[in-house]
């Protein structure tokens, strides 16, 4: 059975910019090691990106998805980069069926391209683009309980060779980066480490439902789009042990950030 992951995916198209890639060297090492942590090469990666929301859950179904350059202010060449992994209509249909069977509305989306919450980490994880990639949207209400339930619905995929990855950031306040992020991000990360790794599964789930009670919660996540992918990863591995696979202080000039594996 494959693990699930929640990853902090870094900033913008960083793997394609040498100076930024050097800045994220520690994150790159962690992402590049993820395939080594698996007992088998995945049939596909199912990526829940903090950069895709819909009123109902959507599953990317195009066999050859395009690119979505959903960032601004970066060098011109980053708007021409290609991550050429295939999609998988077969996996998309299976994902949609599991979600529908759990009682949620879901739609296949053959227009959706890879956004940077997906192709940026995959460029490091699987640089040969030789593993099919399918994206799954968040529901725009960003309800933690619904996304935990979504994860539970997807649990069978772990035995079917599909790697479930929630892609976001453990701290995401673009208006409070740099040194001013140090205190809130450190406090929130300490809470997150404890909630994920040092509680019972039941306590962990309840902590995630009540995440707004964490220290500096709404400072670290004014809008929780980059945190909710964590709920999906945990829901799909609700009784599994959590391991911190990336932890760094001083990212973006002052932020503490982490990533986790559940198995």
N, C-alpha and C positions, 0 to 999 in steps of 0.2 A: 504494500500500500504506500502510495506516495505521500509525502508531507504536504502541508500548505505553508504559504509564506505571506507575511506582510512586509513590504520593503519601502524604505524611504528612497525615492527615485532620483533625488538630486534636483538641479535647477536647469530648466530649458534643455537645449540640445547639447549638453556638456560633452558627450563623448566625441563630438565632431569639432571641438574647439580646443586646440592643444593646451592653452593656458588654463581653461576650465577643467580639462581632463586631469591636469596635474594637481589642481586644487582638490579634486574629488578622487585622488588616488586610493584612499582608504576604502571609499565606497566601491570603486571599481574592483578592488581586490575581493571584496565581499560578494559582489554580484557575479564575478567571474568564477568564484568557488562554488556557487550554487549547484551547477550540474555535477560537480564532483561529490556532492552530498547525497546524490540520488543513486539508488541501486540499479536503475534502468533509465535509459533515455526516454523521455516522455513521448507519448503518441502525439500530444499537442500541449500547448500552454494556454490556459484560460486566464486571461488578464482582466482584472476588475480595476479599471483606471479611475483615479479621481478627476479625470478630465472628460468623462462622458456621463451625462445624466439624461434621463428621459422620464416622462410622466409614468410610464410603465417600463418594466424591465425590457431591455433590448439585447439581442445577441447578434453579433456581426456574422454574416453568413456568406459573404462574397468569397469565392475560391481564390481570388487574387486581389486583395484589398489595396486601395491606394494609400496615399499619405495625407495626413492633416498636420500642417505646420502651425499648431495652435500656440504660438509664442510670438513675441514682438521684440524688436530692438537688437537682434542678433545678426552676425555677419551674413552677407548675402548667400554664401554657399550653403548655409544651413537650411535654406528654403528649397534646396535641390537634392538634399540627401535622400537616399532610398534604403528602406529596410525591406528586402525582397522575400521575406518569408511567405509561404502560401497560407491562405486561410484553410478552413476545413468545414464545408457545409455539413458533413456527417457529424462532426462534434457539435456544431452549432445546433443541429436538429435535436441531438441528444440532450444538450443543455436546456433547450427550450422545453422539451418534453418533461424533464425533471422539474423545472420551475412551474409549468402548468399543472403537473400532478400534485404539486404542493399548494395549489389554490391561488397562485398569482397570475395576473395577466402578463403576457410576454409576447413579443413580436420579433421575428427575424428581420434583420436590417441588412440588405445587400448593398447599401450605399455607403455605409460607415467605413472610413479609412483608419489606418493606424494613427493614433494620436501620440504625443510625446511621452505621456504617462506609460505607454506600452512599448514604443519602438526604442526609446532611449535606454531603458534597462536591458531590453532584449539584445540590443547592439553589443552589449558587454557580456551578457549571459550566453548568447548563441550567435557569435559574430558571423558565422557562416550562413545564418538565416535558414538552417536546415531542419528546424522544428516548426510545424504549423502553429500559427498564432491566431487565437480567437478572442475577441474582446466582448466583455459583458458589461452592460451599463449599470450605474447606480440608479436607483429610483429617486427622483428629485425631491421627495419629501425628506430624504436622508434620515429616515427613522432607524435607530439602531436595532430595535427588536425585529423589524422586518428584514433587515440585512443579515442579522444572525440567523433568522429562519431561512433566508435565501441560501446561506451557507450550508445549513443542515440539509436542504433539498439537494445540494450538489455533492454531498459526501460520497455517493456511489462512484463518482468520477475518479476518486483517488484509487479505486481498485481497477479502474479501466484505463490507466496509463495517462490520465490527464492531470497536469500539474496546475494547481489553483494558486494564483498569485494575486494578492491585493496590493496595488501600487498606489502609494500616496506619499505622505510625509508625516513623521511623528510630531513635527512642528510646522505650522503653515500660516504665518501671519506676514504677508509681504510688506505690510506697512511698519513692521517692527522687526527688522533684521539688524545684523551687526551686534555691537556690544550690548545694546538694550534688550536683546533676546536672551542673554545669558541666564538671568535669574528665572524668568518664567519657563523657559524651555528646560532648564535643569530640574526645576521642581516638578514639572509635568512628566518629564522622562522618568524621574525617580518613582513617581506614582505609577506610571505605565509599567515599568520593570516589575514592581511589586505586584501589581494587579494581574499581570500575565504569567509570572513565573513563580510566585510565592503564595498562591492561594489555591483553594480547591477549584475544580471546574465550575461548580455552582457559583462560588464567590466571584470567580473571574467573569462569568457571563453577566452576573448582576452588576459588577463594577463597570462593565462596558455599557450596559443599559443606562447606568447612572453616571456616565463619564463627565457630564457637566459639573459634577460635584468635585472633580479633581482640582488640585491647586492650579490656578491660572488657566483653567480650561478654556474659557472664552477669549482669553488673551492669546493663547497658543493656537486656537482654532476659532477665529471669529465666525467662520463658516466651515462646517465639518466635512466638506467634500473630500479632503485628503486623509481624514481619519476613518471614515465609514468603510473603506475597503478592508480595514482590519476586522470589522465585524464579520464580513463574509469569510475571511480566512479562518477566523476562530470558529464560526458556526460549522464549517465543514470538518473541523477537527476539535470538536468541543471538549472531548475528554482527554485530549492529547497533551503531552508535556510541551511547554514552550522553552525555546532556547534563543537567546539574543545572538544573532549572527553578524550584527554590525552595530557598533556604538562609537560615536565620535563627538568630541567637544570642539567647539570653535568653528563649526561649519558655517558658511556665509558670514564669517567674521565674529561669531559669538553664539551660534545655535548648537544645542545638544540634540543629536538625532540618533535614532536606532531602527533596526529591522529585526524581525523575529521569524523563526521557523516553528511549526507545530507538528510534532510527530510522536 
